[in-house]
Each structure stands twice: as C-alpha cells, then as structure tokens.
Amino acid sequence: MKWLSDFVKLKVEPREFSERMSLSGSKVEGWEIEGEEIKNVVIGKILSIDPHPDADKLVVCQVDVG
C-alpha cells in the first residue's frame, strides 16, 4: 500500500483495505506487514568498499545509516 499512498490518501488499515478490494471484485493475492517480525535492525547504504590495509581477506566499508 505504500506505493498507493503516493497517489491517494488512505485512512484505512491494510486488512480492511484488502477486504474492501476483494468485495469490489478486485483480486487480492495477499498482503503482509513488512518488518513486524524484525527487531533491532538498521538499514544503511554502502558508500565505499576498500581493501583492508593489514589483511588480504578483509575489506573496509563506509556505510551511511542516516
């Protein structure tokens, strides 16, 4: 529903939206709430990857986590 909210302001929960779409004749294959089971996770963008100066099998990464 995130992409849809870019175009339309929805004031309904995902489950209710899914039920209403099904009642309208639209096909709803399924839905899920992303991230509900995931806790203590940080997402970042890798900015650079360079060889480690003291190890052949390691790299040094610069990461932007916001």
Secondary structure, DSSP 8 states (H G I E B T S, - for coil): -HHHHTTS---S-HHHHHHHHHHTT--------TTSS--S----EEEEEEE-TT-TT-EEEEEE--
